[in-house]
Amino acid sequence: MNITKVLESSNVERFHSATGIANQTIAQHSWGVAMLCQYFKPDCSKELILAALTHDCTELETGDIPATTKWKNPKLKLMLDKMESEVEKEWGIKFKLSTDETRLLKLCDALEGMNYCIQRRKQGELEASYIFYRWSDFVSDKFIFINEKEHDFYYLLIMEMGDINHGRK
């Protein structure tokens, strides 16, 4: 593992292109993703936790390209995925995951983004609501919840943001 690059990547900032919401470091985000993976699958593999902790490290090389940019440009996403895969191999952070683990990692990545938006909205950052609902739409369009825990957590986030936006929290 290229530990120097991995550690250096922890300070790359997310949400840099979104105005009105505080940036979040990859280290903060990745910790949340790993905790969600463990929450939803308590017996998850070491590889899944390591993948969660390092899944955005390659952004040190590529930058944090907003998810919406990748969603709108499938060819760009494929190019970035290839580049990121090559960097993961080079740095020794390419972990072998099952199809179910890959799905869970992507879901937890989105749910952590939603949770972060709730925390920022609680701090008065109105733009966080807009970003939250883009993540919510992505989750509802791309994922089928395979257990009650996933379903309940997602809807808890939806309800909490609704309460915040309507002044009930």
C-alpha positions as CSV (number, residue, x, y, z in Angstrom):
1,M,0.0,0.0,0.0
2,N,1.2,3.5,-0.8
3,I,0.5,4.8,2.6
4,T,1.9,8.2,1.9
5,K,-0.6,8.8,-0.9
6,V,-3.5,7.3,1.0
7,L,-2.8,9.5,4.1
8,E,-2.3,12.5,1.9
9,S,-5.6,11.9,0.1
10,S,-7.5,12.2,3.4
11,N,-7.5,16.0,3.1
12,V,-9.1,16.2,-0.3
13,E,-12.3,18.2,0.0
14,R,-15.8,17.1,-1.1
15,F,-18.5,19.6,-2.1
16,H,-16.0,22.1,-3.4
17,S,-18.2,22.9,-6.4
18,A,-21.3,23.4,-4.3
19,T,-21.9,26.9,-3.0
20,G,-23.5,27.3,0.4
21,I,-22.4,24.1,2.0
22,A,-19.2,23.5,4.0
23,N,-16.6,21.1,2.5
24,Q,-16.1,17.7,4.0
25,T,-12.8,15.8,3.8
26,I,-12.5,12.4,2.3
27,A,-11.3,11.2,5.7
28,Q,-14.5,12.4,7.4
29,H,-16.7,10.9,4.6
30,S,-14.9,7.6,4.4
31,W,-15.1,7.0,8.1
32,G,-18.9,7.5,7.9
33,V,-19.2,5.1,4.9
34,A,-17.2,2.4,6.8
35,M,-19.4,2.8,9.9
36,L,-22.6,2.5,7.8
37,C,-21.2,-0.7,6.1
38,Q,-20.6,-2.2,9.5
39,Y,-24.0,-1.1,10.7
40,F,-25.9,-2.7,7.9
41,K,-23.7,-5.8,7.8
42,P,-22.1,-6.4,11.2
43,D,-20.2,-9.4,9.9
44,C,-18.8,-7.6,6.9
45,S,-15.4,-8.4,5.5
46,K,-12.2,-6.6,6.3
47,E,-11.9,-5.9,2.5
48,L,-15.3,-4.1,2.6
49,I,-14.2,-1.9,5.5
50,L,-10.8,-1.2,3.8
51,A,-12.6,-0.4,0.5
52,A,-15.0,2.0,2.4
53,L,-12.1,3.7,4.0
54,T,-10.1,4.1,0.8
55,H,-12.9,4.3,-1.9
56,D,-12.2,8.0,-2.6
57,C,-8.5,8.1,-2.1
58,T,-7.9,8.3,-5.8
59,E,-9.5,11.8,-5.8
60,L,-6.0,13.0,-4.9
61,E,-5.2,12.3,-8.5
62,T,-8.5,12.9,-10.2
63,G,-10.0,15.6,-8.0
64,D,-13.5,15.2,-6.6
65,I,-15.7,15.2,-9.7
66,P,-19.2,15.9,-8.5
67,A,-21.6,12.9,-8.7
68,T,-24.0,14.9,-10.8
69,T,-21.3,15.5,-13.4
70,K,-20.7,11.7,-13.6
71,W,-24.4,11.0,-13.7
72,K,-24.9,13.4,-16.7
73,N,-21.8,12.1,-18.5
74,P,-21.6,8.3,-18.7
75,K,-18.5,8.4,-20.9
76,L,-16.7,10.6,-18.5
77,K,-17.7,8.3,-15.6
78,L,-16.3,5.3,-17.5
79,M,-13.0,7.1,-18.1
80,L,-12.8,8.2,-14.5
81,D,-13.6,4.7,-13.2
82,K,-10.8,3.3,-15.4
83,M,-8.3,5.9,-14.1
84,E,-9.4,5.3,-10.5
85,S,-9.0,1.6,-10.9
86,E,-5.5,2.0,-12.2
87,V,-4.5,4.3,-9.3
88,E,-6.1,1.9,-6.8
89,K,-3.9,-1.0,-8.2
90,E,-0.8,1.2,-8.3
91,W,-1.4,2.3,-4.6
92,G,-2.3,-1.2,-3.4
93,I,-5.9,-0.3,-2.4
94,K,-7.8,-2.3,-4.9
95,F,-9.9,-4.7,-2.8
96,K,-11.8,-7.6,-4.1
97,L,-15.5,-7.3,-3.2
98,S,-18.5,-9.4,-3.9
99,T,-21.4,-8.0,-5.9
100,D,-23.3,-7.6,-2.7
101,E,-20.4,-5.8,-1.0
102,T,-20.0,-3.5,-4.0
103,R,-23.7,-2.6,-3.9
104,L,-23.5,-2.0,-0.1
105,L,-20.5,0.3,-0.5
106,K,-22.2,2.4,-3.1
107,L,-25.4,2.6,-1.0
108,C,-23.5,3.6,2.1
109,D,-21.5,6.2,0.1
110,A,-24.8,7.9,-0.9
111,L,-26.4,7.5,2.5
112,E,-23.4,9.1,4.2
113,G,-23.7,12.0,1.7
114,M,-27.3,12.4,2.7
115,N,-26.5,12.3,6.4
116,Y,-23.8,14.9,5.9
117,C,-26.3,17.2,4.2
118,I,-28.6,16.8,7.2
119,Q,-25.8,17.9,9.5
120,R,-25.0,20.9,7.3
121,R,-28.7,21.8,7.0
122,K,-28.9,21.8,10.8
123,Q,-26.2,24.4,10.7
124,G,-28.4,26.6,8.6
125,E,-26.9,25.8,5.2
126,L,-30.0,25.8,2.9
127,E,-28.1,24.5,-0.1
128,A,-27.6,21.2,1.8
129,S,-31.3,20.4,1.2
130,Y,-31.0,20.6,-2.5
131,I,-27.9,18.3,-2.5
132,F,-29.7,15.9,0.0
133,Y,-32.6,15.5,-2.4
134,R,-30.4,14.8,-5.4
135,W,-28.7,12.0,-3.3
136,S,-32.2,10.8,-2.3
137,D,-33.4,10.6,-5.9
138,F,-30.2,8.7,-6.8
139,V,-30.8,6.1,-4.0
140,S,-34.5,5.7,-4.8
141,D,-33.7,5.3,-8.5
142,K,-30.7,2.9,-8.2
143,F,-31.2,0.8,-5.2
144,I,-33.6,-1.8,-3.9
145,F,-33.4,-2.2,-0.2
146,I,-32.5,-5.8,0.7
147,N,-33.3,-5.5,4.4
148,E,-35.4,-3.6,6.8
149,K,-32.3,-1.8,8.3
150,E,-31.4,-0.2,5.0
151,H,-35.0,0.8,4.3
152,D,-35.6,2.2,7.8
153,F,-32.3,4.2,7.8
154,Y,-33.1,5.8,4.4
155,Y,-36.6,6.8,5.4
156,L,-35.3,8.1,8.8
157,L,-33.0,10.4,6.8
158,I,-35.9,11.5,4.6
159,M,-38.1,12.2,7.6
160,E,-35.3,14.1,9.4
161,M,-34.6,16.4,6.5
162,G,-38.3,17.0,6.1
163,D,-38.7,17.9,9.7
164,I,-35.7,20.3,9.5
165,N,-37.0,22.0,6.4
166,H,-40.4,22.5,7.9
167,G,-39.1,23.9,11.2
168,R,-40.0,20.9,13.3
169,K,-36.4,20.3,14.3
